[in-house]
């Protein structure tokens, strides 16, 4: 019995026409073309990533426009929407934990030497992150302060502080996605093997030290150091950059 659920007729409802469901549901391999039944889950999960990362890019662009216009609370709201989009991505990733390691090796044959690092959505976020930071720093400078100044006195720069915290939330969830992706790769191919694209697990693990916006985390170190200089008794942090 065929399990192909791809529509074979032209869409007949407004819903189908508006969402292009016929084209959308034809973007995955048909049952007879799959190397393993769970290849459908593999494709759907990663296609889901690309859609949510496309939205993330749009939200970043709008946030940059708001920052340039001085609409800091609007920018913060857009960045937080981008954060929530990453939670959807991470929830989708968990679906692949149900794929047995031996089955993943079958699916992996279809990917050949491709890897998630080739994802256009992933690369777009990495390209846009510096531009978003430049827009934020420009807004901070226009307000006559610094990132450290925003964190030293949030009440005096409340809207910029909300932006900074939204950016911190995104940096954090992006880091957590890297960690979840690493654990999934280890779950499928072990601790000492190579991931898709030939990247050793050790190299993939080193990416966990990468941050999109280090100055946001350095600001916390600087607050600790300032408190110590003022007489606090807890341990001194490594000096951060402004």
N, C-alpha and C positions, 0 to 999 in steps of 0.2 A: 504494500500500500504506500503510495507516495505521501511524503510529509512536507512537500513544497507548499508553503503558504503565500508565495508571491502572487499577487493578483494577476490574472490572465486577461482581464477585460479593461477597457477604458474606465477611468473613475467616473462615477455617476452622481456623487454627492458633492456639495459645496466643500465639505470638510476634506474630502479626498483631493479635490482639485486645488484647494488652497494650500494644503501641506505637501502636495506632490507625493502622496503615499505610494503610488505605483512605482515611481522612480526610486523612492527611498528604500522600499522593501526589495527592490531588485539589485541593490548595491552589495548584497552578501552572496556568497557562493550558494548555488543550489545544492540540495542534499547529495546528488550524484557526483558533485565536483569536490566535496570536502574530503580532506585526509582523515578526519575524525569528526564525529557528530558535534563535539564541543568546539570545533572551529567556528561555528556560528557564534557562540558566546565570545570567542576571542575577537572576531571581527566586530561584533556589535559593541563590545566594551571599548575598543579602540576608536571606532567611528564616533561613539559617544564623546570620548575625550575631545576629538577634533571639533565637534559642534560646540561644546562648552568652552573650549579654549578660544574658538572664534568669537563667542560672546564676550569672553574675558578681554580680548583685544579691543572690542568695541567699547566696553566699559572703561578701559584704560584711556582710550582716545578721548572719550567724553569727559573723564576726570581731568585730563590735561587741559582741555578747553576751559573747564570750570576753574581750575587753578589759575590759569592765565587771566580769567575774568574776575578773580577775587571771590568766587563763589566757593569758599572752602568747605562749608558744610555739605553743599551739593557734591563736591568732589569726594568727601569722606563717605557719603552714602553710596556713590557709585563704586568706590573701591571695596566697600563692605559687601556689595552685591557680587563683586568678583570673588571675594573670599568665599561666600556661600556657594558659588558655582564650583569651587574646588572641592567642597564637601560632597557634592554630587559626583564628581569625578572619582573621589576616593571610595565612595559607596559602590560605584560601578566596578572599580578595580577588585573589590572583594569577591565578585562573582568568579574570578579566575582562580581563587583559592580552592574552589570545588573541583578543578581540573586535576586529575591524578598526574604525578610527575611523568609516568610512562606515556600517558596520553599527550601531555604537553610536548614531548619529544617528537611525536608524530606531527602535531600542528606546526612545530618549529620548522619542519622541512619546507613548508610552504612559504615561510618568511625568508628562507635562504640566508643571506648574510645581512638582511635588513635589521634595523633596530629602532627602538623608540626614540633614539637621539635624532632620527631623521624626520620626526613628526613636525609638520609645518606649524601646528599650533604651539607646540613646546618651544620651537625656535623663535616663533613670533613673540612669545612672552619674554624670552631672554633678550630679544632685540628691543622690546618696548620698555623693559624695566629701567634702563638708564635714562631714557627720555622722560619717563614718569618722574623719576627722581630729580632730574634737572628742573622739571616744572615745579615740583614741590620746593626744592631749594631756592628757586627763583622767587616763589611766593614768600618764603621765609625771609629772604634777604630784603624784599620789598617792604615787609612789615618791620624792618629794622632790627631783626634779631637773628639768632642762629638756631640750629637744631638743639644744641645744648641749652640754649636760652628757653626754647619752648618747653623742654622737659624740666628745667629748673623752676619755671613759674607757669604751670599749665593754665591757671585762672586768668592770667594776663593775655594769653594767646589761645583761648579755648578752641576756636574753630580750627586753627592750625594744629593744635594738639590732637583734635579728633582725627584729622588727616593723618598725622604721624602714627597714631594708634591703629588706624585702618591699614596703613602700609605695613605696620608691624604684624598685624593679623595675617596679611597676605604672605609676607615673608615666612611667617611661621607655618602656615598651612602648606605652602610650597615646599618647605623643608620636610614637613611630615609626609607629603606625597612621595618625595624622594626616598624617605626611609621605608615607607610602605611598599614602594616599588622594589626596593632592594630586597626586602624580606620575601616578597613574592618570588623574585628571581632565585633567591637562595632556596626557597621552598621547592621550586621546580627543578633546579639543576645542581643544588648543593653549594657548599661554602667555598670550594676550591676550583670550581669549573669556570667557564666563561659564559657570559650572558649573550643575548642576541647581539649580533654585530661584532662578536669577538672580543668584547670588553671583559677583562678579568674581574672577578668579584672584588678583589682588593681595590682596583681602580674605581669601580662603581661605588664602593664604600667611601672612598675619599671625597666623592662629590657631596657627601653629607656635611662637609665643612664649608661648602659654598653658601653664601648668603647673597640675596639680591641687593640689600641696602645695609651694609655693615654699620653705617653711622647711627642708625636707630638703636643698635645694640651697644655701640660705644657710648652713647648718651647715658645709658644705665651705669656703665662703669664710671663715667665721669661724675655722676651723682653720688656714687659710693665714695669715690675719692674726695669729693668736696665735703661730704659728711665727716669723713675721717679727719680731714684737715681742720674741720670745725670742732673736733674733739670726740667724735664717735669712736667706740672701742672695737668695732668689728674689723675683720681682715681687709687689707688694702687690695684693691683690684689693680690689674695691669692697666696702665694709662691708655685711654682710648683717644681716637682722633675726633676733632670736632666735625 
